[in-house]
Amino acid sequence: MLTAEVLYDMPKHTTLLQTFVWQTLDVAPSFLRLAKFLDFWRREIDAVIHSVRFASGEPLIPAALRKVDGIIRRH
C-alpha cells in the first residue's frame, strides 16, 4: 500500500498551497504507479507540484475467520 501526499499550487493562486492525498497498491522500491501518476499530473493538470511525501507498507488484509463452536450468554 502506498500513500502519497502532493502539495501543489495553482497558477492563479501561487501563494496558496493545496494538498492531494492518493492511495494505491505499488511495489517498492521502483514505485512505478506513483511515477506514472506524477508524470500524468505534470502533463495534464494545470498545477505546479511543490513537494511529494509518501509512505509505503504492507497492504491491509481482512481479519481471519474462525469457527465458533458455542455461545455463552450472561445476563
SELO-659880 format. One record per residue: residue number from 1; residue in one letter; y, z, x of N, C-alpha, C in turn. Coordinates in steps of 0.02 Angstrom, whole numbers, plus 50000, padded with zeros to 5 digits. Atoms other than C-alpha are relative to their C-alpha. Example, Ala and Ser with C-alpha at 12.3 -4.5 7.8 and 13.67 -1.06 7.14 Angstrom:
% residues 2
1,A,49941,50000,50045,49775,50390,50615,50060,50000,50045
2,S,49941,49997,49958,49947,50357,50684,50055,50037,49961
END
This chain:
% residues 75
1,M,49942,50000,50043,50000,50000,50000,50061,50000,50045
2,L,49938,50006,49962,50170,49951,50067,50058,50012,49952
3,T,49939,49989,50038,50335,50017,50000,50058,49982,50046
4,A,49943,50022,49961,50493,49931,50062,50064,50015,49962
5,E,49934,49988,50028,50673,49984,50031,50049,49954,50036
6,V,49953,50048,49972,50800,49846,50056,50071,50021,49980
7,L,49929,49988,50013,50984,49891,50073,50037,49934,50010
8,Y,49967,50065,49997,51095,49742,50038,50070,50005,49970
9,D,49935,50005,50032,51270,49692,49991,50010,49929,49973
10,M,49985,50064,50032,51333,49553,49879,50064,49972,50033
11,P,49942,50030,49967,51461,49429,49949,50068,50022,49970
12,K,49936,49980,50031,51596,49482,49823,50013,50075,50005
13,H,49994,49927,49997,51564,49669,49848,49973,50025,50067
14,T,50027,49984,49933,51541,49690,50036,50007,50074,50019
15,T,49993,49929,49983,51596,49873,50036,49950,50044,49962
16,L,50048,49963,50040,51458,49924,49915,49929,49980,50020
17,L,50070,50013,49984,51277,49940,49974,49957,50015,49939
18,Q,50046,49990,50055,51142,49921,49843,49929,50004,50029
19,T,50068,49992,49976,50957,49960,49856,49951,49967,49953
20,F,50055,50030,50037,50799,49872,49801,49935,50026,50030
21,V,50063,49973,49976,50628,49954,49813,49944,49955,49975
22,W,50053,50048,50016,50473,49844,49817,49934,50028,50026
23,Q,50066,49977,49979,50288,49891,49823,49950,49944,49992
24,T,50052,50050,50002,50139,49781,49861,49943,50023,50045
25,L,50055,49989,49953,49971,49781,49947,50011,49953,50059
26,D,49990,50040,49940,49991,49721,50126,49959,50030,50056
27,V,50043,49980,49946,49894,49731,50288,50041,50012,50063
28,A,49967,49983,49937,49962,49820,50442,49960,49969,50057
29,P,49929,49994,49981,50020,49779,50574,50040,49936,49987
30,S,49964,50064,50007,50065,49599,50528,50048,50000,49940
31,F,49958,49997,50060,50136,49635,50352,50024,49931,49979
32,L,49983,50069,50017,50130,49451,50303,50036,49994,49933
33,R,49967,50004,50065,50179,49482,50121,50073,50023,50005
34,L,49931,49977,49990,50333,49580,50175,50042,49946,50034
35,A,49964,50053,49965,50382,49441,50295,50016,49941,49953
36,K,49988,50054,50049,50362,49309,50157,50054,50020,49950
37,F,49949,49975,50047,50464,49416,50037,50070,49998,50030
38,L,49934,50000,49968,50606,49437,50161,50024,49929,50015
39,D,49980,50070,49991,50605,49251,50202,50025,49970,49934
40,F,49978,50023,50066,50616,49213,50015,50069,50028,49984
41,W,49935,49967,50014,50760,49338,49998,50056,49963,50037
42,R,49947,50032,49960,50859,49259,50140,50014,49928,49977
43,R,49994,50070,50020,50828,49083,50073,50028,49992,49930
44,E,49986,50012,50071,50850,49107,49884,50050,50048,49968
45,I,49959,49949,50032,50952,49264,49848,50068,50004,50035
46,D,49932,50000,49974,51140,49270,49869,50022,50072,50015
47,A,49984,49932,49979,51142,49442,49950,49980,50006,50073
48,V,50012,49992,49928,51150,49494,50133,49962,50065,50011
49,I,50039,49941,49985,51016,49613,50193,50034,50041,50054
50,H,49970,49954,49952,51091,49763,50281,49945,50032,50042
51,S,50056,49969,49964,50928,49852,50326,49939,50002,49955
52,V,50064,49994,50036,50745,49868,50277,49962,50059,50030
53,R,50044,49945,49979,50642,50027,50284,49935,49992,49962
54,F,50063,50006,50036,50458,50026,50244,49951,50052,50024
55,A,50053,49953,49985,50309,50140,50238,49935,49969,49976
56,S,50065,50029,50016,50126,50094,50234,49948,50055,50000
57,G,50054,49951,50003,49972,50192,50186,49941,49972,49963
58,E,50059,50022,50036,49804,50183,50103,50017,49991,49926
59,P,49988,50009,50071,49804,50114,49926,49970,50058,49960
60,L,50025,49948,50044,49780,50239,49787,49937,49975,49964
61,I,50061,50018,50035,49608,50239,49708,49992,50045,49940
62,P,50010,49957,50058,49555,50304,49538,49958,50061,50018
63,A,50039,49939,49989,49483,50478,49530,49926,49986,49987
64,A,50072,50009,50009,49294,50488,49546,49978,50031,49934
65,L,50027,49974,50063,49200,50511,49384,49936,50036,50015
66,R,50063,49964,49993,49061,50636,49368,49976,50021,49932
67,K,50030,49983,50063,48942,50677,49229,50003,50076,49990
68,V,49998,49929,50017,48964,50844,49140,49940,50013,49956
69,D,50061,49985,50038,48803,50923,49077,50012,50046,49941
70,G,49988,49954,50055,48880,51052,48962,50072,50022,49998
71,I,49932,49976,50009,49039,51129,48895,49995,50074,49982
72,I,49997,49928,50016,49076,51316,48893,50068,50011,49969
73,R,49937,49987,50036,49207,51368,48765,50012,50074,49998
74,R,49980,49930,50006,49301,51531,48770,50059,50004,49953
75,H,49945,49991,50048,49416,51596,48636,50055,50040,50030
END
